Amino acid sequence: MNTEDKLDHPIITPYVIPTVLGSLWAILSHPQSWIDAVGAAVALGGDVDTLGAIVGAVMGAKLGFQSIPKSLRSTVQRRDEIEELARGLSALFREH
């Protein structure tokens, strides 16, 4: 498939809208708790891995990597590099 053929296919599928809406709901429902926001997203069911990833990433960026439970952070490969990137992203959120 060449590049032009790829552009003929829709980028937004019917699954994108409920996933984004569910993510926003969880984030807005639990704006100060990473674990509560991610838990609420996963409890919605459906595409839980994508919901959890979106909500976890946004909440981690918003609240800082320290808001993610240490038990989850400690097993991540290349954790130091990721934490450094997370600190920088979190600082950007706080500046604006």
A tleap script that builds the chain and sets N, CA, C and O, in Angstrom:
source leaprc.protein.ff14SB
mol = sequence {
  NMET ASN THR GLU ASP LYS LEU ASP HIE PRO
  ILE ILE THR PRO TYR VAL ILE PRO THR VAL
  LEU GLY SER LEU TRP ALA ILE LEU SER HIE
  PRO GLN SER TRP ILE ASP ALA VAL GLY ALA
  ALA VAL ALA LEU GLY GLY ASP VAL ASP THR
  LEU GLY ALA ILE VAL GLY ALA VAL MET GLY
  ALA LYS LEU GLY PHE GLN SER ILE PRO LYS
  SER LEU ARG SER THR VAL GLN ARG ARG ASP
  GLU ILE GLU GLU LEU ALA ARG GLY LEU SER
  ALA LEU PHE ARG GLU CHIE
}
set mol.1.N position { 0.849 -1.175 0.000 }
set mol.1.CA position { 0.000 0.000 0.000 }
set mol.1.C position { 0.893 1.235 0.000 }
set mol.1.O position { 1.753 1.374 0.870 }
set mol.2.N position { 0.703 2.122 -0.951 }
set mol.2.CA position { 1.502 3.338 -0.985 }
set mol.2.C position { 0.874 4.413 -0.100 }
set mol.2.O position { -0.217 4.231 0.440 }
set mol.3.N position { 1.570 5.517 0.036 }
set mol.3.CA position { 1.140 6.597 0.929 }
set mol.3.C position { -0.216 7.156 0.528 }
set mol.3.O position { -1.047 7.434 1.393 }
set mol.4.N position { -0.450 7.325 -0.753 }
set mol.4.CA position { -1.727 7.877 -1.205 }
set mol.4.C position { -2.883 6.966 -0.822 }
set mol.4.O position { -3.943 7.450 -0.427 }
set mol.5.N position { -2.695 5.648 -0.932 }
set mol.5.CA position { -3.747 4.708 -0.549 }
set mol.5.C position { -4.046 4.799 0.941 }
set mol.5.O position { -5.204 4.691 1.344 }
set mol.6.N position { -3.037 4.992 1.751 }
set mol.6.CA position { -3.235 5.093 3.196 }
set mol.6.C position { -4.093 6.297 3.553 }
set mol.6.O position { -4.868 6.237 4.507 }
set mol.7.N position { -3.970 7.375 2.815 }
set mol.7.CA position { -4.737 8.578 3.102 }
set mol.7.C position { -6.205 8.440 2.703 }
set mol.7.O position { -7.041 9.237 3.127 }
set mol.8.N position { -6.520 7.429 1.889 }
set mol.8.CA position { -7.903 7.191 1.494 }
set mol.8.C position { -8.711 6.538 2.609 }
set mol.8.O position { -9.941 6.560 2.574 }
set mol.9.N position { -8.038 5.958 3.594 }
set mol.9.CA position { -8.715 5.282 4.697 }
set mol.9.C position { -8.920 6.263 5.846 }
set mol.9.O position { -8.053 7.091 6.121 }
set mol.10.N position { -10.067 6.168 6.516 }
set mol.10.CA position { -10.309 7.105 7.634 }
set mol.10.C position { -9.316 6.887 8.769 }
set mol.10.O position { -8.992 5.753 9.120 }
set mol.11.N position { -8.847 7.979 9.331 }
set mol.11.CA position { -7.927 7.909 10.455 }
set mol.11.C position { -8.708 7.746 11.755 }
set mol.11.O position { -8.287 7.016 12.653 }
set mol.12.N position { -9.832 8.419 11.850 }
set mol.12.CA position { -10.670 8.327 13.050 }
set mol.12.C position { -11.711 7.243 12.822 }
set mol.12.O position { -12.533 7.329 11.910 }
set mol.13.N position { -11.660 6.232 13.660 }
set mol.13.CA position { -12.604 5.122 13.563 }
set mol.13.C position { -13.711 5.329 14.585 }
set mol.13.O position { -13.604 6.214 15.434 }
set mol.14.N position { -14.762 4.537 14.521 }
set mol.14.CA position { -15.832 4.656 15.518 }
set mol.14.C position { -15.349 4.409 16.953 }
set mol.14.O position { -16.027 4.796 17.905 }
set mol.15.N position { -14.193 3.774 17.115 }
set mol.15.CA position { -13.680 3.475 18.455 }
set mol.15.C position { -12.971 4.668 19.091 }
set mol.15.O position { -12.851 4.731 20.315 }
set mol.16.N position { -12.513 5.591 18.297 }
set mol.16.CA position { -11.745 6.713 18.815 }
set mol.16.C position { -12.611 7.619 19.690 }
set mol.16.O position { -12.190 8.017 20.777 }
set mol.17.N position { -13.790 7.940 19.234 }
set mol.17.CA position { -14.633 8.896 19.954 }
set mol.17.C position { -14.985 8.412 21.361 }
set mol.17.O position { -14.775 9.163 22.313 }
set mol.18.N position { -15.508 7.195 21.542 }
set mol.18.CA position { -15.807 6.777 22.915 }
set mol.18.C position { -14.559 6.628 23.779 }
set mol.18.O position { -14.620 6.847 24.989 }
set mol.19.N position { -13.444 6.263 23.187 }
set mol.19.CA position { -12.210 6.135 23.960 }
set mol.19.C position { -11.745 7.495 24.455 }
set mol.19.O position { -11.369 7.630 25.620 }
set mol.20.N position { -11.763 8.488 23.605 }
set mol.20.CA position { -11.359 9.836 24.010 }
set mol.20.C position { -12.350 10.402 25.022 }
set mol.20.O position { -11.940 10.999 26.018 }
set mol.21.N position { -13.632 10.224 24.782 }
set mol.21.CA position { -14.639 10.729 25.727 }
set mol.21.C position { -14.512 10.045 27.085 }
set mol.21.O position { -14.615 10.703 28.120 }
set mol.22.N position { -14.291 8.743 27.090 }
set mol.22.CA position { -14.099 8.028 28.351 }
set mol.22.C position { -12.858 8.499 29.077 }
set mol.22.O position { -12.864 8.628 30.301 }
set mol.23.N position { -11.800 8.756 28.340 }
set mol.23.CA position { -10.565 9.259 28.936 }
set mol.23.C position { -10.786 10.627 29.566 }
set mol.23.O position { -10.374 10.872 30.700 }
set mol.24.N position { -11.434 11.506 28.831 }
set mol.24.CA position { -11.714 12.848 29.363 }
set mol.24.C position { -12.597 12.782 30.601 }
set mol.24.O position { -12.369 13.508 31.569 }
set mol.25.N position { -13.603 11.915 30.576 }
set mol.25.CA position { -14.477 11.766 31.738 }
set mol.25.C position { -13.673 11.347 32.972 }
set mol.25.O position { -13.844 11.923 34.046 }
set mol.26.N position { -12.807 10.359 32.826 }
set mol.26.CA position { -12.020 9.870 33.961 }
set mol.26.C position { -11.084 10.959 34.484 }
set mol.26.O position { -10.948 11.136 35.695 }
set mol.27.N position { -10.447 11.680 33.582 }
set mol.27.CA position { -9.516 12.749 33.966 }
set mol.27.C position { -10.257 13.875 34.690 }
set mol.27.O position { -9.796 14.363 35.721 }
set mol.28.N position { -11.393 14.279 34.150 }
set mol.28.CA position { -12.151 15.374 34.762 }
set mol.28.C position { -12.849 14.952 36.054 }
set mol.28.O position { -13.097 15.783 36.928 }
set mol.29.N position { -13.160 13.673 36.172 }
set mol.29.CA position { -13.816 13.166 37.383 }
set mol.29.C position { -12.845 13.021 38.554 }
set mol.29.O position { -13.252 13.086 39.714 }
set mol.30.N position { -11.576 12.826 38.250 }
set mol.30.CA position { -10.563 12.591 39.287 }
set mol.30.C position { -9.311 13.416 38.979 }
set mol.30.O position { -8.244 12.852 38.735 }
set mol.31.N position { -9.430 14.734 38.989 }
set mol.31.CA position { -8.325 15.586 38.529 }
set mol.31.C position { -7.090 15.599 39.437 }
set mol.31.O position { -6.030 16.062 39.017 }
set mol.32.N position { -7.207 15.109 40.651 }
set mol.32.CA position { -6.069 15.169 41.573 }
set mol.32.C position { -5.529 13.801 41.963 }
set mol.32.O position { -4.689 13.708 42.858 }
set mol.33.N position { -5.994 12.732 41.306 }
set mol.33.CA position { -5.549 11.392 41.695 }
set mol.33.C position { -5.290 10.530 40.472 }
set mol.33.O position { -6.215 10.178 39.740 }
set mol.34.N position { -4.023 10.192 40.255 }
set mol.34.CA position { -3.646 9.328 39.137 }
set mol.34.C position { -4.349 7.982 39.250 }
set mol.34.O position { -4.966 7.517 38.292 }
set mol.35.N position { -4.259 7.362 40.413 }
set mol.35.CA position { -4.801 6.010 40.587 }
set mol.35.C position { -6.322 5.996 40.444 }
set mol.35.O position { -6.876 5.059 39.868 }
set mol.36.N position { -7.003 7.018 40.959 }
set mol.36.CA position { -8.466 7.066 40.834 }
set mol.36.C position { -8.895 7.309 39.389 }
set mol.36.O position { -9.872 6.722 38.922 }
set mol.37.N position { -8.176 8.165 38.689 }
set mol.37.CA position { -8.514 8.451 37.290 }
set mol.37.C position { -8.302 7.217 36.419 }
set mol.37.O position { -9.162 6.866 35.613 }
set mol.38.N position { -7.160 6.565 36.582 }
set mol.38.CA position { -6.879 5.364 35.786 }
set mol.38.C position { -7.856 4.252 36.160 }
set mol.38.O position { -8.360 3.546 35.287 }
set mol.39.N position { -8.122 4.099 37.446 }
set mol.39.CA position { -9.078 3.083 37.885 }
set mol.39.C position { -10.465 3.312 37.314 }
set mol.39.O position { -11.130 2.368 36.887 }
set mol.40.N position { -10.901 4.563 37.304 }
set mol.40.CA position { -12.219 4.896 36.748 }
set mol.40.C position { -12.259 4.603 35.251 }
set mol.40.O position { -13.262 4.102 34.743 }
set mol.41.N position { -11.189 4.909 34.557 }
set mol.41.CA position { -11.135 4.655 33.117 }
set mol.41.C position { -11.216 3.164 32.820 }
set mol.41.O position { -11.985 2.737 31.959 }
set mol.42.N position { -10.437 2.391 33.522 }
set mol.42.CA position { -10.416 0.941 33.299 }
set mol.42.C position { -11.761 0.318 33.674 }
set mol.42.O position { -12.206 -0.634 33.033 }
set mol.43.N position { -12.405 0.852 34.704 }
set mol.43.CA position { -13.706 0.322 35.134 }
set mol.43.C position { -14.804 0.546 34.087 }
set mol.43.O position { -15.847 -0.106 34.134 }
set mol.44.N position { -14.569 1.468 33.141 }
set mol.44.CA position { -15.551 1.701 32.089 }
set mol.44.C position { -15.688 0.494 31.169 }
set mol.44.O position { -16.725 0.302 30.535 }
set mol.45.N position { -14.635 -0.319 31.099 }
set mol.45.CA position { -14.656 -1.463 30.203 }
set mol.45.C position { -14.304 -1.054 28.789 }
set mol.45.O position { -13.867 0.071 28.545 }
set mol.46.N position { -14.493 -1.955 27.879 }
set mol.46.CA position { -14.169 -1.666 26.482 }
set mol.46.C position { -12.675 -1.747 26.235 }
set mol.46.O position { -12.021 -2.705 26.649 }
set mol.47.N position { -12.146 -0.765 25.577 }
set mol.47.CA position { -10.731 -0.731 25.184 }
set mol.47.C position { -9.883 -0.255 26.370 }
set mol.47.O position { -9.288 0.822 26.324 }
set mol.48.N position { -9.835 -1.066 27.427 }
set mol.48.CA position { -9.247 -0.626 28.686 }
set mol.48.C position { -7.749 -0.368 28.607 }
set mol.48.O position { -7.244 0.484 29.339 }
set mol.49.N position { -7.024 -1.067 27.750 }
set mol.49.CA position { -5.582 -0.810 27.673 }
set mol.49.C position { -5.316 0.572 27.087 }
set mol.49.O position { -4.419 1.278 27.547 }
set mol.50.N position { -6.087 0.962 26.078 }
set mol.50.CA position { -5.927 2.289 25.500 }
set mol.50.C position { -6.416 3.363 26.466 }
set mol.50.O position { -5.760 4.391 26.634 }
set mol.51.N position { -7.565 3.133 27.103 }
set mol.51.CA position { -8.082 4.087 28.087 }
set mol.51.C position { -7.069 4.299 29.203 }
set mol.51.O position { -6.761 5.435 29.562 }
set mol.52.N position { -6.556 3.209 29.747 }
set mol.52.CA position { -5.580 3.308 30.828 }
set mol.52.C position { -4.319 4.028 30.401 }
set mol.52.O position { -3.761 4.815 31.165 }
set mol.53.N position { -3.864 3.765 29.182 }
set mol.53.CA position { -2.648 4.416 28.688 }
set mol.53.C position { -2.859 5.914 28.507 }
set mol.53.O position { -2.002 6.711 28.890 }
set mol.54.N position { -3.985 6.300 27.930 }
set mol.54.CA position { -4.257 7.725 27.711 }
set mol.54.C position { -4.386 8.450 29.042 }
set mol.54.O position { -3.739 9.474 29.261 }
set mol.55.N position { -5.223 7.919 29.932 }
set mol.55.CA position { -5.464 8.575 31.210 }
set mol.55.C position { -4.194 8.581 32.056 }
set mol.55.O position { -3.866 9.591 32.679 }
set mol.56.N position { -3.484 7.467 32.079 }
set mol.56.CA position { -2.239 7.399 32.852 }
set mol.56.C position { -1.211 8.399 32.365 }
set mol.56.O position { -0.534 9.040 33.169 }
set mol.57.N position { -1.089 8.536 31.062 }
set mol.57.CA position { -0.115 9.477 30.512 }
set mol.57.C position { -0.492 10.922 30.815 }
set mol.57.O position { 0.353 11.711 31.239 }
set mol.58.N position { -1.751 11.267 30.599 }
set mol.58.CA position { -2.182 12.646 30.846 }
set mol.58.C position { -2.081 12.990 32.329 }
set mol.58.O position { -1.583 14.055 32.693 }
set mol.59.N position { -2.551 12.089 33.176 }
set mol.59.CA position { -2.505 12.357 34.617 }
set mol.59.C position { -1.067 12.394 35.129 }
set mol.59.O position { -0.741 13.204 35.997 }
set mol.60.N position { -0.216 11.536 34.608 }
set mol.60.CA position { 1.193 11.567 35.000 }
set mol.60.C position { 1.849 12.876 34.595 }
set mol.60.O position { 2.646 13.443 35.342 }
set mol.61.N position { 1.500 13.349 33.398 }
set mol.61.CA position { 2.047 14.626 32.943 }
set mol.61.C position { 1.492 15.779 33.783 }
set mol.61.O position { 2.214 16.721 34.111 }
set mol.62.N position { 0.229 15.698 34.118 }
set mol.62.CA position { -0.427 16.769 34.877 }
set mol.62.C position { 0.067 16.820 36.323 }
set mol.62.O position { 0.384 17.892 36.838 }
set mol.63.N position { 0.130 15.664 36.969 }
set mol.63.CA position { 0.438 15.615 38.403 }
set mol.63.C position { 1.898 15.311 38.712 }
set mol.63.O position { 2.332 15.441 39.856 }
set mol.64.N position { 2.649 14.910 37.708 }
set mol.64.CA position { 4.040 14.541 37.920 }
set mol.64.C position { 4.197 13.036 38.058 }
set mol.64.O position { 3.274 12.346 38.491 }
set mol.65.N position { 5.350 12.536 37.694 }
set mol.65.CA position { 5.568 11.091 37.701 }
set mol.65.C position { 5.450 10.501 39.104 }
set mol.65.O position { 5.156 9.315 39.250 }
set mol.66.N position { 5.676 11.310 40.133 }
set mol.66.CA position { 5.574 10.804 41.500 }
set mol.66.C position { 4.132 10.458 41.860 }
set mol.66.O position { 3.902 9.780 42.861 }
set mol.67.N position { 3.157 10.905 41.072 }
set mol.67.CA position { 1.759 10.572 41.337 }
set mol.67.C position { 1.428 9.137 40.930 }
set mol.67.O position { 0.420 8.579 41.363 }
set mol.68.N position { 2.281 8.547 40.098 }
set mol.68.CA position { 2.095 7.158 39.684 }
set mol.68.C position { 2.625 6.274 40.807 }
set mol.68.O position { 3.739 6.495 41.282 }
set mol.69.N position { 1.862 5.289 41.238 }
set mol.69.CA position { 2.317 4.444 42.340 }
set mol.69.C position { 3.715 3.866 42.081 }
set mol.69.O position { 4.013 3.383 40.989 }
set mol.70.N position { 4.551 3.928 43.105 }
set mol.70.CA position { 5.936 3.481 42.988 }
set mol.70.C position { 6.011 2.017 42.551 }
set mol.70.O position { 6.916 1.635 41.808 }
set mol.71.N position { 5.070 1.206 43.008 }
set mol.71.CA position { 5.079 -0.209 42.631 }
set mol.71.C position { 4.938 -0.391 41.123 }
set mol.71.O position { 5.436 -1.373 40.571 }
set mol.72.N position { 4.271 0.534 40.456 }
set mol.72.CA position { 4.142 0.472 39.001 }
set mol.72.C position { 5.364 1.053 38.303 }
set mol.72.O position { 5.804 0.537 37.276 }
set mol.73.N position { 5.907 2.119 38.859 }
set mol.73.CA position { 7.082 2.769 38.251 }
set mol.73.C position { 8.331 1.917 38.353 }
set mol.73.O position { 9.182 1.965 37.465 }
set mol.74.N position { 8.458 1.144 39.406 }
set mol.74.CA position { 9.722 0.457 39.696 }
set mol.74.C position { 10.069 -0.645 38.705 }
set mol.74.O position { 11.237 -1.022 38.612 }
set mol.75.N position { 9.112 -1.171 37.967 }
set mol.75.CA position { 9.387 -2.279 37.054 }
set mol.75.C position { 9.520 -1.853 35.595 }
set mol.75.O position { 9.705 -2.704 34.724 }
set mol.76.N position { 9.430 -0.570 35.314 }
set mol.76.CA position { 9.491 -0.072 33.942 }
set mol.76.C position { 10.932 -0.081 33.434 }
set mol.76.O position { 11.842 0.413 34.100 }
set mol.77.N position { 11.121 -0.646 32.257 }
set mol.77.CA position { 12.448 -0.631 31.648 }
set mol.77.C position { 12.796 0.792 31.233 }
set mol.77.O position { 11.925 1.549 30.803 }
set mol.78.N position { 14.071 1.154 31.363 }
set mol.78.CA position { 14.588 2.489 31.022 }
set mol.78.C position { 13.865 3.571 31.830 }
set mol.78.O position { 13.626 4.680 31.353 }
set mol.79.N position { 13.527 3.206 33.067 }
set mol.79.CA position { 12.768 4.079 33.950 }
set mol.79.C position { 13.414 5.446 34.132 }
set mol.79.O position { 12.719 6.462 34.108 }
set mol.80.N position { 14.729 5.487 34.314 }
set mol.80.CA position { 15.391 6.773 34.545 }
set mol.80.C position { 15.189 7.738 33.388 }
set mol.80.O position { 14.926 8.922 33.600 }
set mol.81.N position { 15.310 7.236 32.171 }
set mol.81.CA position { 15.120 8.087 30.996 }
set mol.81.C position { 13.676 8.577 30.897 }
set mol.81.O position { 13.421 9.740 30.584 }
set mol.82.N position { 12.742 7.675 31.167 }
set mol.82.CA position { 11.323 8.032 31.085 }
set mol.82.C position { 10.966 9.030 32.173 }
set mol.82.O position { 10.213 9.973 31.928 }
set mol.83.N position { 11.502 8.831 33.377 }
set mol.83.CA position { 11.217 9.770 34.463 }
set mol.83.C position { 11.764 11.156 34.157 }
set mol.83.O position { 11.140 12.163 34.494 }
set mol.84.N position { 12.918 11.208 33.523 }
set mol.84.CA position { 13.476 12.510 33.144 }
set mol.84.C position { 12.570 13.211 32.136 }
set mol.84.O position { 12.324 14.412 32.254 }
set mol.85.N position { 12.079 12.480 31.158 }
set mol.85.CA position { 11.151 13.052 30.187 }
set mol.85.C position { 9.849 13.477 30.871 }
set mol.85.O position { 9.288 14.524 30.548 }
set mol.86.N position { 9.374 12.665 31.811 }
set mol.86.CA position { 8.138 12.994 32.530 }
set mol.86.C position { 8.298 14.265 33.347 }
set mol.86.O position { 7.387 15.091 33.400 }
set mol.87.N position { 9.453 14.425 33.986 }
set mol.87.CA position { 9.691 15.656 34.757 }
set mol.87.C position { 9.625 16.887 33.855 }
set mol.87.O position { 9.030 17.902 34.217 }
set mol.88.N position { 10.235 16.788 32.690 }
set mol.88.CA position { 10.219 17.913 31.749 }
set mol.88.C position { 8.823 18.226 31.260 }
set mol.88.O position { 8.449 19.395 31.157 }
set mol.89.N position { 8.050 17.204 30.958 }
set mol.89.CA position { 6.681 17.419 30.493 }
set mol.89.C position { 5.819 18.001 31.606 }
set mol.89.O position { 5.012 18.900 31.371 }
set mol.90.N position { 5.991 17.490 32.803 }
set mol.90.CA position { 5.231 18.011 33.945 }
set mol.90.C position { 5.561 19.478 34.189 }
set mol.90.O position { 4.673 20.269 34.507 }
set mol.91.N position { 6.825 19.846 34.042 }
set mol.91.CA position { 7.232 21.243 34.220 }
set mol.91.C position { 6.554 22.142 33.189 }
set mol.91.O position { 6.182 23.274 33.498 }
set mol.92.N position { 6.393 21.637 31.964 }
set mol.92.CA position { 5.697 22.410 30.933 }
set mol.92.C position { 4.252 22.668 31.317 }
set mol.92.O position { 3.739 23.770 31.121 }
set mol.93.N position { 3.589 21.646 31.867 }
set mol.93.CA position { 2.200 21.806 32.300 }
set mol.93.C position { 2.095 22.854 33.398 }
set mol.93.O position { 1.169 23.665 33.394 }
set mol.94.N position { 3.026 22.846 34.329 }
set mol.94.CA position { 2.977 23.790 35.441 }
set mol.94.C position { 3.247 25.214 34.994 }
set mol.94.O position { 2.750 26.159 35.607 }
set mol.95.N position { 4.031 25.383 33.931 }
set mol.95.CA position { 4.347 26.724 33.420 }
set mol.95.C position { 3.154 27.368 32.751 }
set mol.95.O position { 3.065 28.595 32.694 }
set mol.96.N position { 2.233 26.563 32.243 }
set mol.96.CA position { 1.103 27.118 31.482 }
set mol.96.C position { -0.146 26.898 32.213 }
set mol.96.O position { -1.214 27.291 31.742 }
savepdb mol mol.pdb
quit
